[in-house]
């Protein structure tokens, strides 16, 4: 518990007090945001605002996480390292995208396929490592089963051909990672929107991880009469700690990212956060629970998919005035702060539904 609180506090202090230094440095480097010409006209005042704030979130998370373990001389679990690997890996992909935008002085950086390729490479490395490093009971950080709140009896290895089973598992992991990271990415369009939504979604894994730790199948103190309710998650407390470190960094960053934003997280932040959220879900064996926990990101990404599909089918007609859907409400006359706060409320309700479902499943057993 001490490590968890320390990780959140240190990363919060880092991003809260040091972000102004990063803002000044980024401005000197001319790392400013470029705005889409076809977007809401009010956004053009944001042109030149410092971007690549994801660097602050990632560094703050790393500092908070490792400093807390060093202070209390605790051993770092491999699951937490895998989450950080995913976060840093996708953060690098996003940083390249952001850097190309700044260098080309346009709102487009990496091409779509290049960005997806980067995501797939990071996801594949993560997936390959996650089914190694068994603990003393033989459990690895991830399993080749599909999970909802626990693993369900759908195992990719059950087909009897190991190579195909592994490839299907890697493909499944890559789909989760790409969908989640792109979902956070398209949500990052208004001041503080993606930051606040990520605090809520990733914050839920502090609760989930800590609960799984208290109800771990590997705990010798677990009462025998409730052992059938236990969780076989490899390093649940470490997952809770890394989630706390990310949330702490995000809260400190939100101080400077809220309207009017002095810095944007950019793709270096949104892809990294989406990757971390996906990794937390995979390693805590709550993959499909992401539909609720990350429900706001599902809505945002879904609005883009629906808009494009409808546009092609109807040869130019649109459902929304603009996608992602938060821009639709802006163009309908809602103030930016109103859209952000109302979307936070929606995201919070969906997170509550996800955590509630997680707890109800435990009660039902």
N, C-alpha and C positions, 0 to 999 in steps of 0.2 A: 504494500500500500504506500509506503514511504517513497519508493522508487517512482510509482505512478504519479503521485502528487508533485514530486520534484521535477520529473520530466515535463509535465505541463507548465509548471511555474517558470522553469528556466527558459523553455522555448518561448513562452509568452513574453518574458522580460526581454529576451533577445530581439524579437521582432518589434515589440512596442517601442523600445528605446533606440534601436539601431536603424530602423527603417528610414528615418530622416537622412542619415549618412548615406545610405544606399541611393536614396532619391537624388541627392546632390551629385553623387558619383555618376549615376545613370544620365542625368541631365548633361554633365560635362562630356560624357561619351556620345551624346545625342541619341540616346536610346529612347525615342519618343514614339507614341502611338499614332498610327495612321488610321483614318476613319473612312468607312465605305461611303461613296458618293450617293448611293441609293438608299441609305439609311435615314432615320429621323434627323431633321435639320438641326435639332437641339444638340446632337452629338458632335457637330463640327467644332463646337467650342472646346472639345476634349482633345483635339489634334495637338500632338506634341507632349501630352502628359507622359511622364515616365512610365515605362513598361518593363517587362521581364521581372516583375516582382516575385514570380515563382522562385527565383533564386533565393530570395530572403526566406520564403517559407521552407524551402528544402534545407538550407543551411541552419535555420533556426531549429528545425526538427532534429537534425543530426546532432547539433550542439546539446539541445535539451535531453535527448535520449541517451547519448553516450556519457554526458556529464553526470546524469543521475545514477547510472550504473557504476560509474567510477567512484562517486562520492560514497555510495553504500556498499561498494565492493561486491556487487552481485554479478553472477554469470549471465551473459547475454544469450538468449535462446535463438536457435537458428531461424525460427519462424519470423521473429522480428527483423532479423537481417534480410530475409527474403522480401518482406514488405518494403524495407528501405531500398533494396536493390531495384525493385519495381518502380518505386517512386523516383529514384535518381535516374534510372534508365529512361523512363518516359519523360522526365524533366529535361534530359539532354536532347531528346527528339524535339520537344517543344522549344528548347532554347535555340536550336538550329533554325527552326521555323521562324521564331521571333527575330533572330539575327538577320535572316534573309529579308524579312519585311523592312527592317531598319535600313539595311544596306541598299535595297532596291527602292526604298522610299515609296512603298505601296502596301496595301492591306493584305496581300497574298504572299506567302513565303514558300514553304515546301509545297510541291504538287500533291494532290490527293493521294495518289498511289505511293508516292515517296513517304508520306506521313504514315500511311497504313503499313507499309513495309517496315518502318522503324518500330511501330507498335508490335508487329508480329514477331520481329526478332527478339525484342525484350520479353514478350510473353512466352516465347518458346524457351528461352534460357531459364526464365522463372519456372516454367512447368517442369522442365527436365530436372532442375535442382530440387523442386518441391516434393518429388516422390523418392528422394534419397534422404540420408541422415535420419535413420530410425532411432527412436529412444530405446531405453532398456526393455520396454514392452513390445518393441517392434513396430511402433506407429511412426509413420513419416509425417512431415508437415502437411502435405496434401494427400488425398487419396484419388484413385481412379474411378470412384463412384460419383454420380451426380448427387448434389445435396440440396435440401430445402432449408430445414432447420437442423437436421442431422443428415448423414448419408442415407440415401434411399437405395433399395436393392436394384439399382441400375448401374452396372459396372462395365466399363469399356473393355476390360480384360476378359469378360465372360464369353466373348465370341470365340475364344480358344486360339486365336492367332496373335501372339504377343505384339508383333510389330504393328499390326493394324490397330490393336487396342491402344497402344501408346500414341499412335498418330491421331486417333480419334480423341483421346484425352487432351493432347496438345492443341488440337483444333478447338475443342470445347473451351479450354482455358483461354485461347486466343480470342474467341468470340466474346467471352465475358470481359476481357481486358479492353478490347477495341470498343465494344459497345459502351462500357462505363466511362472510359477516358474521353470518348467523343461526346458522350452525354454531358459531362461536366464542361467540356470545351464549348459546346454550343450554348450552354447556359451562361457562360461568361460574356455577357454583352451589356450589362448595366452595372453601375457602381455598387459593389458589395454583394451583388446577387449570388454569384457562384461561391464567394467566400462564406457568406452566411449559410447557404444551403449545404456546403461541405462541412461546416462546423456541426450542423445538426446530424448529417448522415454519418460522418466519421465518428462523431461523439457517441453515437449509438453503440459503436464497437468497444467503447470503454465499459459500458454497462454489460454488453454481451460477453466480452472477454473476461471481465471480473467475475461474472456469474458462472461462466464455464469453469473458471479456476476454482471457485468454491465448491463446485459440483463435479470436479474432475474424477474420472475413473482411475486416475493414477494417485489419488490422495488416499493415504492409509487411514485418515481420520474419518472418511466418509462412512456413515452408518450403513450397515448391511441392508436395512429395510428400504433404503432409497437408492441403493446401488444401481438398480435398473434404470434410474433416471439420469445417470451420470453421462458426462461427455468425454469422448475419446479424442479430444483436440490436443495436439502435440504440445503447444506452449501458450495456453490461453492468457496467462498473466502478461507475458511478453507482448502479445498482441494488444492487450489493453493499454500497456505502457506506451507502445509506439503510437497508438491512436491518440492517447493523451498528449504526447509530444506534438503531433500534427495539429490537434485542436488548439493547443496553446499558441503555436506559431500563427495559426489562422486568426485567433482572437486579437493578438497583437497587431497583425497585418490589417485586420478590418478597421482598426482605429484610423488608419491612413487611407484605406481603400473605400470607405463609405462616402456617400455623396456630400460634397463634390470630391471625387477621388483625386488624391495627389499622386497615386501610382496604381497601375493595373498589374494583375498577376501574369497576363499574357498566356500563351500556350505552354510556356515553361512551367507555369503553375497549374493550369487546368488539366493538362495531360498527366502531370505528376500526381495530382490529387485523385483523378479518376483511376489511375493505376493503383494507388495505395488503397483506395476503397475496394477495388476489385480483388486485390491481394488479401485484404482483411476478410472479405467474404469467402474466398476460396479456402483459406487456411483455418477459418473458424467453422467451416462446413455449413455455411449459410448462403450458398450461391444464389438460389432462386429467391431467397428473402430480399435480395437486392431490388427486386421489382417494387417492393414497398419502401425499404430503407432509402433507396435512391429514386423514389417515385417521381420527384420533381424533375430529375434528369431524364427519366423515361418520357415524361410529358413533353419536355423541351425537344429532345431528339425525335420523338414521334411526330411532333408538329412539322419538323423539317421534312421527314420522310413522306408524310401525308401530303404536304404542300407540293413537293416535287412530283409525286406520283399523280396527283390530281391535275397538275399543270400539264403533264405529258398526255394524260388520257383525254383531257378536254381541249387540248391544243391551245393553251394559253390562259385558261381561267384559273382563278385562285380561290382557296377557301379562306385564307387569312390575308389581311392587308400586307403582311410581311412575316416571314418566319426567320428565326425561332419565334414562338408565340409571344414572348415578352414584348417584342417590337410591335406586334399586332395591337396590343393594348396601348402602347405608347402612341401609335398613329390614330387610335380612337380617342385620344385626348387625355389619357391618364398621365399624371405626373410620374416622373421616373421613380421617385421615392415611394409613391403609392404602389407601383407595380412591384418594386423590390420587396416591400414589407408584406404585401398580400401573397406574393409567391413564397416568401419565408414561412408564412402561416400555413400555406398548403404543404410545403415541404416538411414542416414540423409535424403536421397532422399525419402525414404518410409515415414519417419516422416513428411516431408514437404507435401507429398501427403495426409497423414491423416489429418493434420491441415488444408490444403487447402480444402479438402472435407468437413470438419467441417464448415468452413467459407462459402463455396459455398452453403451449405444447408441453412444457415441463409439468404443469399442473395436471394435464390430461393423462399423463403417464402414471 
